[in-house]
Structures are given as C-alpha cells and as structure tokens.
Amino acid sequence: MVMQTLVAMDDSPQASAALSYALEEFPESAVTALHVIQLPEGYWTSFTDSETELPGYESAQERARELLETAEQTAAEHDRELETTVETGKPAREIIDYAVGNGFDQIVIGSHGRTGVDRVLLGSVSEQVVRRAPMTVAVVHEQLNH
C-alpha cells in the first residue's frame, strides 16, 4: 500500500518549502496538495445561500487554481506527480477533516517559525493541525528575514 501525504498549501514561502520537503523526503508517497479557501464569517454569510455568492469567492477560486498550478510545476521539477484539491472553510479544521476522511498517513505543513507573542497573536493554523490531527504532522520551518 502506498503511503499518502497531504501538504497544506497557501501562497507563503513556508508552504512552498513544505511541498518541496514532502516531494524530496517521501519519494514513495502519493502527495496531494490541499488549499483551503477561508470563508468570511459573520456579516456576509447571513445574506447568501451559497458560499459561491460570497464577495471575493471567484477571485479566491482563481488564486487557488494558480497556487495549485504552481505546486504542480514544483512537483514536475522533482519528477513527481501531484494531486491537488481545494476545500472551503476554516483552514485547520478542513486540513484535518480532509486528511482523516481520505485516509492520509501524514500531513506536511509550513510554519512561519514565530514564537512567543507573535505566535499567540497570530493564531497558527499549523499549531492547531499539530494539536488536533490524529496522524503524523511534519512541520517545515522556513525562517523569514524581518
């Protein structure tokens, strides 16, 4: 049975590093890149029957397509194939739900590597995934120069 690896993707250098890490470190694994479109909460949601009617949804879909096309190019540079998917909702919850629902063995996610007050104030998706996911989670730190 082939190991399955889910890589959480956004448009950050950390997510790109996570994808490269997964492709390099798990050559025998089937890799899937997942992008979560985060929906606005509150005000707008009470006026629509469908998430597709929310302001900015179309542009978010387009950004997701471009992001995953870039991820596919990265995989091709590593002579690898890549499955891609887009979900909508709260990123940490969707990443975990998708991984569990589709039988993934592990999740690879990028992290800004922030500590202390920065981490607390920003609320890290990667931290939530590490805490809640029932499978192995590899966190790839890509330090940014501030």
DSSP file with accessible surface (Angstrom, degrees, kcal/mol):
  #  RESIDUE AA STRUCTURE BP1 BP2  ACC     N-H-->O    O-->H-N    N-H-->O    O-->H-N    TCO  KAPPA ALPHA  PHI   PSI    X-CA   Y-CA   Z-CA
    1    1 A M              0   0  235      0, 0.0     2,-0.3     0, 0.0     0, 0.0   0.000 360.0 360.0 360.0 135.2    0.0    0.0    0.0
    2    2 A V        -     0   0   88      1,-0.1    27,-0.1    27,-0.0     2,-0.1  -0.603 360.0-118.9 -81.5 133.4    1.3    3.4   -1.0
    3    3 A M        -     0   0   80     -2,-0.3    27,-3.0    25,-0.3     2,-0.5  -0.437  26.4-142.7 -66.4 142.8    1.8    6.0    1.8
    4    4 A Q  E     -a   30   0A  66     25,-0.2   101,-2.0    99,-0.2   102,-1.4  -0.954  14.7-169.3-116.0 128.7   -0.3    9.1    1.3
    5    5 A T  E     -ab  31 106A   0     25,-3.0    27,-2.6    -2,-0.5     2,-0.5  -0.962   6.9-157.0-119.7 128.1    1.0   12.6    2.2
    6    6 A L  E     -ab  32 107A   0    100,-2.5   102,-3.1    -2,-0.5     2,-0.5  -0.896   6.7-162.3-103.8 128.2   -1.2   15.7    2.4
    7    7 A V  E     -ab  33 108A   0     25,-3.2    27,-3.0    -2,-0.5     2,-0.4  -0.958  14.0-138.8-112.5 122.7    0.5   19.1    2.0
    8    8 A A  E     -a   34   0A   9    100,-2.0   102,-0.4    -2,-0.5     2,-0.4  -0.675  27.1-161.7 -79.8 126.7   -1.3   22.1    3.2
    9    9 A M  E     +a   35   0A  11     25,-3.5    27,-0.5    -2,-0.4     2,-0.2  -0.929  25.7 147.9-119.4 133.1   -0.8   24.9    0.7
   10   10 A D        -     0   0   66     -2,-0.4     6,-0.0     2,-0.2    24,-0.0  -0.700  63.5 -84.9-134.2-165.0   -1.2   28.7    0.8
   11   11 A D  S    S+     0   0  135     -2,-0.2    -2,-0.0     4,-0.1    53,-0.0   0.132  88.3 113.9 -95.7  27.9    0.8   31.4   -1.0
   12   12 A S  S  > S-     0   0   14      1,-0.1     4,-1.7    98,-0.0     3,-0.3  -0.587  75.8-122.8 -95.4 156.3    3.6   31.5    1.5
   13   13 A P  H  > S+     0   0   67      0, 0.0     4,-2.4     0, 0.0     5,-0.2   0.828 113.8  61.3 -61.3 -29.4    7.2   30.6    1.1
   14   14 A Q  H  > S+     0   0    2      2,-0.2     4,-2.2     1,-0.2    97,-0.1   0.898 102.7  48.6 -65.8 -40.2    6.7   28.2    4.1
   15   15 A A  H  > S+     0   0    2     -3,-0.3     4,-2.4     2,-0.2    -1,-0.2   0.908 110.6  51.2 -66.9 -39.6    4.0   26.3    2.1
   16   16 A S  H  X S+     0   0   56     -4,-1.7     4,-2.5     1,-0.2    -2,-0.2   0.913 110.4  49.5 -61.9 -41.7    6.4   26.0   -0.9
   17   17 A A  H  X S+     0   0   19     -4,-2.4     4,-2.6     2,-0.2    -2,-0.2   0.893 109.3  52.4 -63.8 -39.1    9.1   24.7    1.4
   18   18 A A  H  X S+     0   0    0     -4,-2.2     4,-2.6     2,-0.2    -2,-0.2   0.917 109.8  48.7 -63.8 -41.6    6.7   22.2    2.9
   19   19 A L  H  X S+     0   0    1     -4,-2.4     4,-2.6     2,-0.2     5,-0.2   0.949 112.3  47.5 -63.9 -47.5    5.8   20.9   -0.6
   20   20 A S  H  X S+     0   0   33     -4,-2.5     4,-2.4     1,-0.2     5,-0.2   0.917 111.7  51.9 -59.9 -41.6    9.4   20.6   -1.6
   21   21 A Y  H  X S+     0   0   85     -4,-2.6     4,-3.3     1,-0.2     5,-0.3   0.940 110.4  47.5 -59.3 -48.6   10.2   18.8    1.6
   22   22 A A  H  X S+     0   0    0     -4,-2.6     4,-1.6     1,-0.2    -2,-0.2   0.916 113.3  48.1 -61.3 -42.1    7.3   16.3    1.1
   23   23 A L  H  < S+     0   0    5     -4,-2.6    -1,-0.2    -5,-0.2    -2,-0.2   0.878 119.8  38.1 -67.8 -36.1    8.4   15.7   -2.5
   24   24 A E  H  < S+     0   0  112     -4,-2.4    -2,-0.2    -5,-0.2    -1,-0.2   0.887 121.0  41.1 -80.9 -42.9   12.1   15.2   -1.6
   25   25 A E  H  < S+     0   0  106     -4,-3.3    -3,-0.2    -5,-0.2    -2,-0.2   0.690 119.2  42.1 -83.9 -20.4   11.7   13.3    1.7
   26   26 A F    ><  +     0   0   44     -4,-1.6     3,-1.6    -5,-0.3    -1,-0.2  -0.516  62.2 158.7-126.1  66.6    8.9   11.0    0.8
   27   27 A P  T 3  S+     0   0   77      0, 0.0    -1,-0.1     0, 0.0    -2,-0.1   0.756  77.4  48.6 -65.0 -23.2    9.7    9.8   -2.7
   28   28 A E  T 3  S+     0   0  163     -3,-0.1   -25,-0.3     2,-0.1     2,-0.3   0.471  94.5  98.1 -92.9  -3.1    7.5    6.7   -2.5
   29   29 A S  S <  S-     0   0    6     -3,-1.6     2,-0.5    -7,-0.2   -25,-0.2  -0.618  76.0-123.7 -89.7 144.8    4.5    8.6   -1.1
   30   30 A A  E     -a    4   0A  44    -27,-3.0   -25,-3.0    -2,-0.3     2,-0.4  -0.764  35.7-151.9 -80.4 123.6    1.5    9.8   -3.1
   31   31 A V  E     -a    5   0A   4     -2,-0.5    52,-2.1    50,-0.5     2,-0.4  -0.865  15.7-173.1-108.5 133.7    1.4   13.5   -2.5
   32   32 A T  E     -ac   6  83A  11    -27,-2.6   -25,-3.2    -2,-0.4     2,-0.5  -0.988  13.8-147.4-122.8 131.5   -1.7   15.7   -2.5
   33   33 A A  E     -ac   7  84A   0     50,-2.9    52,-2.0    -2,-0.4     2,-0.5  -0.871  16.4-166.1 -98.7 128.1   -1.7   19.5   -2.2
   34   34 A L  E     -ac   8  85A   1    -27,-3.0   -25,-3.5    -2,-0.5     2,-0.4  -0.959   7.6-170.9-118.0 127.8   -4.7   21.0   -0.4
   35   35 A H  E     -ac   9  86A  30     50,-2.1    52,-2.3    -2,-0.5     2,-0.5  -0.974  11.0-152.6-114.7 133.3   -5.6   24.7   -0.4
   36   36 A V  E     - c   0  87A  15    -27,-0.5     2,-0.7    -2,-0.4    52,-0.2  -0.923   6.2-146.7-107.7 123.4   -8.4   25.9    1.9
   37   37 A I  E     - c   0  88A   9     50,-3.0    52,-2.7    -2,-0.5     2,-0.6  -0.804  20.9-140.2 -85.0 116.7  -10.4   28.9    0.9
   38   38 A Q        -     0   0  120     -2,-0.7    52,-0.2    50,-0.2    50,-0.0  -0.712  14.3-142.3 -83.8 122.1  -11.2   30.6    4.1
   39   39 A L        -     0   0   41     -2,-0.6     2,-0.1    50,-0.3    12,-0.0  -0.570  20.3-107.7 -82.4 147.2  -14.7   32.0    4.1
   40   40 A P        -     0   0   53      0, 0.0     2,-0.3     0, 0.0    -1,-0.1  -0.423  36.7-140.7 -67.8 147.7  -15.6   35.3    5.8
   41   41 A E        +     0   0  128     -2,-0.1     2,-0.5     3,-0.1     3,-0.4  -0.752  56.0   4.9-107.2 157.4  -17.6   34.8    8.9
   42   42 A G  S >> S+     0   0   49     -2,-0.3     4,-0.9     1,-0.2     3,-0.6  -0.618 113.2  35.8  88.2-121.9  -20.4   36.9   10.3
   43   43 A Y  G >4 S+     0   0  151     -2,-0.5     3,-0.9     1,-0.3     4,-0.3   0.813 119.1  40.6 -45.0 -59.6  -22.0   39.7    8.3
   44   44 A W  G >4 S+     0   0  124     -3,-0.4     3,-1.8     1,-0.2     4,-0.3   0.847 105.4  64.8 -65.8 -32.8  -21.8   38.4    4.7
   45   45 A T  G X4 S+     0   0   60     -3,-0.6     3,-0.8     1,-0.3    -1,-0.2   0.780  93.4  61.6 -66.7 -22.4  -22.7   34.8    5.4
   46   46 A S  G << S+     0   0   90     -3,-0.9    -1,-0.3    -4,-0.9    -2,-0.2   0.646 102.9  52.1 -77.5 -10.7  -26.2   35.8    6.6
   47   47 A F  G <  S+     0   0  128     -3,-1.8     2,-0.3    -4,-0.3    -1,-0.2   0.414 100.9  67.6-103.3  -1.0  -27.1   37.2    3.1
   48   48 A T    <   -     0   0   31     -3,-0.8     3,-0.1    -4,-0.3     6,-0.0  -0.910  54.0-158.9-126.0 151.2  -26.2   34.3    1.0
   49   49 A D  S    S+     0   0  161     -2,-0.3     2,-0.3     1,-0.2    -1,-0.1   0.603  85.6  36.8 -92.9 -17.7  -27.5   30.8    0.4
   50   50 A S  S >  S-     0   0   43      1,-0.1     3,-1.7     0, 0.0     4,-0.3  -0.991  73.8-128.9-140.4 144.4  -24.2   29.5   -1.1
   51   51 A E  G >  S+     0   0   81     -2,-0.3     3,-1.5     1,-0.3     6,-0.1   0.796 107.5  67.7 -61.3 -26.6  -20.5   30.1   -0.4
   52   52 A T  G 3  S+     0   0   72      1,-0.3    -1,-0.3     5,-0.1     6,-0.2   0.707  94.7  57.5 -68.8 -15.8  -20.1   30.8   -4.2
   53   53 A E  G <  S+     0   0  110     -3,-1.7    -1,-0.3     4,-0.1    -2,-0.2   0.529  81.3 112.3 -88.7  -7.4  -22.2   34.0   -3.7
   54   54 A L  S X  S-     0   0    9     -3,-1.5     3,-2.0    -4,-0.3     4,-0.3  -0.387  82.4 -95.2 -68.4 144.2  -19.8   35.4   -1.1
   55   55 A P  T 3  S+     0   0   67      0, 0.0    -1,-0.1     0, 0.0    -2,-0.1  -0.328 110.1  14.8 -57.6 133.5  -17.8   38.6   -2.1
   56   56 A G  T 3> S+     0   0   47     -3,-0.1     4,-2.3    -4,-0.1     5,-0.2   0.384  88.2 119.4  85.9  -4.2  -14.4   37.6   -3.3
   57   57 A Y  H <> S+     0   0   23     -3,-2.0     4,-2.4     1,-0.2     5,-0.2   0.927  74.3  50.0 -63.2 -44.2  -15.2   33.9   -3.8
   58   58 A E  H  > S+     0   0  130     -4,-0.3     4,-2.2     1,-0.2    -1,-0.2   0.922 112.7  46.1 -61.1 -45.3  -14.5   33.9   -7.5
   59   59 A S  H  > S+     0   0   60      1,-0.2     4,-2.6     2,-0.2    -1,-0.2   0.883 111.1  53.5 -67.4 -33.0  -11.1   35.6   -7.0
   60   60 A A  H  X S+     0   0   10     -4,-2.3     4,-2.3     2,-0.2    -2,-0.2   0.906 108.6  49.8 -65.9 -39.2  -10.3   33.2   -4.2
   61   61 A Q  H  X S+     0   0   46     -4,-2.4     4,-2.3     2,-0.2    -2,-0.2   0.913 111.0  49.2 -63.1 -42.9  -11.0   30.3   -6.5
   62   62 A E  H  X S+     0   0   78     -4,-2.2     4,-2.4     2,-0.2    -2,-0.2   0.922 110.9  49.2 -63.8 -44.1   -8.8   31.8   -9.2
   63   63 A R  H  X S+     0   0  135     -4,-2.6     4,-2.7     1,-0.2    -1,-0.2   0.902 110.1  52.4 -61.1 -39.6   -5.9   32.3   -6.7
   64   64 A A  H  X S+     0   0    1     -4,-2.3     4,-2.6     2,-0.2     5,-0.2   0.927 109.0  49.3 -62.8 -44.7   -6.4   28.7   -5.5
   65   65 A R  H  X S+     0   0  109     -4,-2.3     4,-2.2     2,-0.2    -2,-0.2   0.932 113.2  46.6 -59.7 -46.3   -6.1   27.4   -9.1
   66   66 A E  H  X S+     0   0   97     -4,-2.4     4,-2.2     2,-0.2    -2,-0.2   0.920 112.1  51.1 -63.3 -42.7   -2.9   29.5   -9.7
   67   67 A L  H  X S+     0   0   26     -4,-2.7     4,-2.0     1,-0.2    -2,-0.2   0.923 112.6  45.0 -60.7 -44.6   -1.4   28.3   -6.5
   68   68 A L  H  X S+     0   0    8     -4,-2.6     4,-2.3     2,-0.2    -1,-0.2   0.830 108.8  56.2 -75.2 -28.2   -2.0   24.7   -7.2
   69   69 A E  H  X S+     0   0  102     -4,-2.2     4,-2.0    -5,-0.2    -1,-0.2   0.918 108.4  48.8 -64.4 -41.8   -0.8   25.0  -10.8
   70   70 A T  H  X S+     0   0   76     -4,-2.2     4,-2.3     2,-0.2    -2,-0.2   0.906 109.6  52.2 -62.5 -40.4    2.5   26.4   -9.3
   71   71 A A  H  X S+     0   0    2     -4,-2.0     4,-2.4     1,-0.2    -2,-0.2   0.906 107.6  51.6 -62.3 -40.2    2.5   23.4   -6.9
   72   72 A E  H  X S+     0   0   88     -4,-2.3     4,-2.4     2,-0.2    -1,-0.2   0.886 108.4  51.5 -64.1 -37.7    2.1   21.0   -9.9
   73   73 A Q  H  X S+     0   0  115     -4,-2.0     4,-2.2     2,-0.2    -2,-0.2   0.908 108.4  51.7 -64.4 -40.8    5.1   22.7  -11.6
   74   74 A T  H  X S+     0   0   26     -4,-2.3     4,-1.0     1,-0.2    -2,-0.2   0.925 110.1  48.9 -60.9 -43.9    7.1   22.2   -8.5
   75   75 A A  H ><>S+     0   0    1     -4,-2.4     5,-2.6     1,-0.2     3,-0.8   0.919 108.8  52.9 -62.3 -42.3    6.2   18.5   -8.4
   76   76 A A  H ><5S+     0   0   60     -4,-2.4     3,-2.0     1,-0.3    -1,-0.2   0.885 103.7  57.0 -61.8 -36.8    7.2   18.2  -12.1
   77   77 A E  H 3<5S+     0   0  147     -4,-2.2    -1,-0.3     1,-0.3    -2,-0.2   0.767 108.8  46.9 -65.0 -24.3   10.6   19.7  -11.3
   78   78 A H  T <<5S-     0   0   54     -4,-1.0    -1,-0.3    -3,-0.8    -2,-0.2   0.207 119.6-113.7 -96.1  11.2   11.0   16.9   -8.8
   79   79 A D  T < 5S+     0   0  153     -3,-2.0     2,-0.3     1,-0.2    -3,-0.2   0.887  77.6 126.6  54.7  43.4    9.8   14.4  -11.5
   80   80 A R      < -     0   0   45     -5,-2.6     2,-0.3    -8,-0.2    -1,-0.2  -0.914  58.9-128.0-127.5 154.9    6.7   13.7   -9.3
   81   81 A E        -     0   0  168     -2,-0.3   -50,-0.5    -3,-0.1     2,-0.4  -0.720  24.4-160.0 -96.9 155.1    3.0   13.7   -9.9
   82   82 A L        -     0   0   19     -2,-0.3     2,-0.3   -52,-0.1   -50,-0.2  -0.993  11.2-148.8-141.0 126.8    0.8   15.7   -7.6
   83   83 A E  E     -c   32   0A 126    -52,-2.1   -50,-2.9    -2,-0.4     2,-0.3  -0.692  23.0-161.9 -83.9 148.9   -2.9   15.5   -6.9
   84   84 A T  E     +c   33   0A  50     -2,-0.3     2,-0.3   -52,-0.2   -50,-0.2  -0.970  13.3 172.4-133.6 151.6   -4.5   18.8   -6.0
   85   85 A T  E     -c   34   0A  30    -52,-2.0   -50,-2.1    -2,-0.3     2,-0.4  -0.990  19.1-146.1-154.0 154.2   -7.7   19.8   -4.2
   86   86 A V  E     -c   35   0A  43     -2,-0.3     2,-0.3   -52,-0.2   -50,-0.2  -0.989  17.1-179.4-124.4 131.7   -9.5   22.9   -2.9
   87   87 A E  E     -c   36   0A  61    -52,-2.3   -50,-3.0    -2,-0.4     2,-0.4  -0.828  18.0-135.8-120.9 166.3  -11.7   22.9    0.1
   88   88 A T  E     +c   37   0A  22     -2,-0.3     2,-0.3   -52,-0.2   -50,-0.2  -0.982  57.3  49.5-127.6 134.4  -13.7   25.8    1.7
   89   89 A G  S    S-     0   0   14    -52,-2.7   -50,-0.3    -2,-0.4     3,-0.1  -0.989  96.4  -8.3 146.5-151.0  -13.9   26.6    5.4
   90   90 A K     >  -     0   0   88     -2,-0.3     4,-2.8   -52,-0.2     5,-0.3  -0.736  65.0-134.8 -84.5 123.3  -11.7   27.1    8.4
   91   91 A P  H  > S+     0   0   21      0, 0.0     4,-2.7     0, 0.0     5,-0.3   0.875  97.6  44.8 -51.2 -54.2   -8.2   26.0    7.3
   92   92 A A  H  > S+     0   0    3      1,-0.2     4,-2.2     2,-0.2     5,-0.2   0.938 117.4  45.6 -59.4 -45.9   -7.1   23.9   10.3
   93   93 A R  H  > S+     0   0  135      1,-0.2     4,-3.0     2,-0.2     5,-0.2   0.926 114.5  47.6 -63.1 -44.7  -10.4   22.1   10.5
   94   94 A E  H  X S+     0   0   39     -4,-2.8     4,-2.6     2,-0.2     5,-0.2   0.890 110.2  52.3 -66.2 -39.9  -10.6   21.5    6.8
   95   95 A I  H  X S+     0   0    7     -4,-2.7     4,-2.3    -5,-0.3    -1,-0.2   0.957 115.3  41.1 -59.7 -48.9   -7.0   20.2    6.6
   96   96 A I  H  X S+     0   0   17     -4,-2.2     4,-2.9    -5,-0.3     5,-0.3   0.944 115.5  49.5 -66.4 -47.1   -7.6   17.7    9.4
   97   97 A D  H  X S+     0   0   88     -4,-3.0     4,-2.8    -5,-0.2    -1,-0.2   0.906 113.0  47.5 -59.5 -42.0  -11.1   16.6    8.1
   98   98 A Y  H  X S+     0   0   44     -4,-2.6     4,-1.5    -5,-0.2    -1,-0.2   0.932 112.9  48.6 -65.5 -43.6   -9.8   16.1    4.6
   99   99 A A  H  <>S+     0   0    0     -4,-2.3     5,-2.5    -5,-0.2     4,-0.2   0.929 117.1  41.2 -62.6 -45.7   -6.8   14.1    5.8
  100  100 A V  H ><5S+     0   0   78     -4,-2.9     3,-1.4     1,-0.2    -2,-0.2   0.950 114.7  51.0 -67.5 -47.3   -8.9   11.9    8.1
  101  101 A G  H 3<5S+     0   0   62     -4,-2.8    -1,-0.2    -5,-0.3    -2,-0.2   0.740 115.6  41.9 -64.7 -23.2  -11.7   11.5    5.6
  102  102 A N  T 3<5S-     0   0   79     -4,-1.5    -1,-0.3    -5,-0.2    -2,-0.2   0.228 112.0-112.7-112.7  13.7   -9.4   10.4    2.8
  103  103 A G  T < 5 +     0   0   46     -3,-1.4   -99,-0.2    -4,-0.2    -3,-0.2   0.800  48.1 176.0  67.8  33.4   -7.1    8.1    4.8
  104  104 A F      < -     0   0   11     -5,-2.5    -1,-0.2    -6,-0.2   -99,-0.2  -0.438  26.3-151.0 -72.3 145.9   -3.9   10.2    4.7
  105  105 A D  S    S+     0   0   74   -101,-2.0    31,-0.9     1,-0.2     2,-0.3   0.745  74.1   1.7 -84.6 -29.1   -0.9    8.8    6.6
  106  106 A Q  E     -bd   5 136A  12   -102,-1.4  -100,-2.5    29,-0.2     2,-0.4  -0.991  58.2-137.0-157.4 159.8    0.6   12.2    7.3
  107  107 A I  E     -bd   6 137A   0     29,-2.3    31,-3.0    -2,-0.3     2,-0.5  -0.966  11.3-160.8-120.3 137.2    0.3   15.9    6.9
  108  108 A V  E     +bd   7 138A   0   -102,-3.1  -100,-2.0    -2,-0.4     2,-0.3  -0.986  20.4 171.0-117.1 128.2    3.2   18.2    5.9
  109  109 A I  E     - d   0 139A   9     29,-2.6    31,-2.5    -2,-0.5     2,-0.2  -0.989  28.0-124.4-139.6 144.2    2.6   21.9    6.7
  110  110 A G  E     - d   0 140A  14   -102,-0.4     2,-0.4    -2,-0.3    31,-0.2  -0.513  22.8-162.9 -84.2 156.5    4.7   25.0    6.7
  111  111 A S  E     - d   0 141A  16     29,-2.2    31,-1.5    -2,-0.2    13,-0.0  -0.998  26.4-135.1-139.9 144.9    5.2   27.3    9.7
  112  112 A H        -     0   0   68     -2,-0.4    32,-0.4    29,-0.2     3,-0.1   0.635  41.2-128.9 -71.5 -14.3    6.4   30.8   10.0
  113  113 A G        +     0   0   13      1,-0.2     2,-0.1    30,-0.1    -1,-0.1   0.717  51.4 158.1  73.8  18.6    8.6   29.7   12.9
  114  114 A R        -     0   0   76      4,-0.1     2,-0.3     5,-0.1    -1,-0.2  -0.450  19.7-166.7 -75.1 152.5    7.2   32.5   15.1
  115  115 A T    >>  -     0   0  110     -2,-0.1     3,-0.9    -3,-0.1     4,-0.6  -0.848  42.2  -1.6-131.7 168.6    7.5   32.2   18.8
  116  116 A G  H 3> S+     0   0   42     -2,-0.3     4,-2.1     1,-0.2     3,-0.2  -0.191 124.7   2.4  59.4-132.7    6.1   33.8   21.9
  117  117 A V  H 3> S+     0   0  103      1,-0.2     4,-3.0     2,-0.2     5,-0.3   0.881 130.0  56.4 -61.4 -41.7    3.8   36.8   21.5
  118  118 A D  H <> S+     0   0   87     -3,-0.9     4,-2.1     1,-0.2    -1,-0.2   0.931 109.7  46.2 -56.2 -45.7    3.8   36.7   17.6
  119  119 A R  H  X S+     0   0   90     -4,-0.6     4,-1.9    -3,-0.2     5,-0.3   0.930 114.2  47.4 -64.9 -43.5    2.6   33.1   17.6
  120  120 A V  H  < S+     0   0  103     -4,-2.1    -2,-0.2     1,-0.2    -1,-0.2   0.931 114.3  46.4 -65.0 -44.3   -0.1   33.8   20.2
  121  121 A L  H  < S+     0   0  136     -4,-3.0    -1,-0.2     1,-0.2    -2,-0.2   0.872 116.6  43.4 -67.9 -36.2   -1.4   36.9   18.5
  122  122 A L  H  < S-     0   0  104     -4,-2.1    -1,-0.2    -5,-0.3    -2,-0.2   0.766  96.9-139.2 -84.1 -25.3   -1.5   35.4   15.0
  123  123 A G     <  -     0   0   42     -4,-1.9     2,-0.5    -5,-0.2    -3,-0.1   0.881  20.8-124.3  63.6 100.7   -3.0   32.0   15.9
  124  124 A S     >  -     0   0   29     -5,-0.3     4,-1.9     1,-0.2     5,-0.1  -0.655  16.9-158.9 -90.6 125.7   -1.2   29.4   13.9
  125  125 A V  H  > S+     0   0   52     -2,-0.5     4,-2.5     1,-0.2     5,-0.2   0.925  98.6  54.6 -60.9 -42.7   -3.0   27.0   11.6
  126  126 A S  H  > S+     0   0    9      1,-0.2     4,-2.7     2,-0.2    -1,-0.2   0.901 105.8  51.8 -61.8 -38.1    0.0   24.7   11.8
  127  127 A E  H  > S+     0   0   47      1,-0.2     4,-2.4     2,-0.2    -1,-0.2   0.932 109.9  48.8 -64.1 -41.8   -0.2   24.7   15.6
  128  128 A Q  H  X S+     0   0   68     -4,-1.9     4,-2.0     2,-0.2     5,-0.2   0.904 111.7  49.5 -63.3 -40.5   -3.9   23.7   15.5
  129  129 A V  H  X S+     0   0    0     -4,-2.5     4,-2.7     2,-0.2    -2,-0.2   0.938 110.4  50.3 -64.9 -44.2   -3.2   20.9   13.0
  130  130 A V  H  < S+     0   0   73     -4,-2.7    -2,-0.2     1,-0.2    -1,-0.2   0.923 114.4  44.9 -58.8 -43.8   -0.3   19.6   15.1
  131  131 A R  H  < S+     0   0  182     -4,-2.4    -1,-0.2    -5,-0.2    -2,-0.2   0.832 124.7  29.6 -69.5 -34.4   -2.5   19.6   18.2
  132  132 A R  H  < S+     0   0  162     -4,-2.0    -2,-0.2    -5,-0.2    -3,-0.2   0.678  88.0 102.2-106.3 -22.5   -5.6   18.0   16.7
  133  133 A A     <  -     0   0   16     -4,-2.7     4,-0.1    -5,-0.2   -36,-0.0  -0.471  57.7-149.1 -71.0 136.5   -4.6   15.7   13.8
  134  134 A P  S    S+     0   0   99      0, 0.0     2,-0.2     0, 0.0    -1,-0.1   0.463  77.6  61.5 -83.4  -0.5   -4.7   12.0   14.6
  135  135 A M  S    S-     0   0   35      1,-0.1   -29,-0.2     0, 0.0   -30,-0.1  -0.672 103.6 -66.9-116.8 175.4   -1.8   11.2   12.2
  136  136 A T  E     -d  106   0A  95    -31,-0.9   -29,-2.3    -2,-0.2     2,-0.5  -0.349  46.4-162.1 -61.3 137.9    1.8   12.3   12.0
  137  137 A V  E     -d  107   0A  31    -31,-0.2     2,-0.5    -4,-0.1   -29,-0.2  -0.989   4.0-159.7-125.9 121.7    2.3   16.0   11.2
  138  138 A A  E     -d  108   0A  21    -31,-3.0   -29,-2.6    -2,-0.5     2,-0.6  -0.895   8.9-156.4 -99.5 124.3    5.6   17.3    9.8
  139  139 A V  E     -d  109   0A  48     -2,-0.5     2,-0.6   -31,-0.2   -29,-0.2  -0.911   2.7-157.1-104.1 122.0    6.1   21.0   10.3
  140  140 A V  E     -d  110   0A  20    -31,-2.5   -29,-2.2    -2,-0.6     2,-0.5  -0.886   7.3-152.3-102.3 118.0    8.6   22.6    8.0
  141  141 A H  E     -d  111   0A 109     -2,-0.6     2,-0.5   -31,-0.2   -29,-0.2  -0.794  14.6-179.2 -92.6 127.5   10.0   25.9    9.2
  142  142 A E        -     0   0   83    -31,-1.5     2,-0.2    -2,-0.5  -128,-0.1  -0.926  22.3-144.8-123.6 100.1   11.1   28.4    6.7
  143  143 A Q        -     0   0  127     -2,-0.5     2,-0.4   -30,-0.1   -30,-0.1  -0.468  10.4-150.5 -70.5 135.6   12.6   31.4    8.6
  144  144 A L        -     0   0   61    -32,-0.4     2,-0.5    -2,-0.2    -1,-0.0  -0.825  17.2-119.3-103.8 145.8   11.9   34.8    7.0
  145  145 A N              0   0  170     -2,-0.4    -2,-0.0     1,-0.0     0, 0.0  -0.730 360.0 360.0 -83.0 125.6   14.2   37.7    7.4
  146  146 A H              0   0  184     -2,-0.5    -1,-0.0     0, 0.0     0, 0.0  -0.731 360.0 360.0 -99.0 360.0   12.4   40.5    9.1
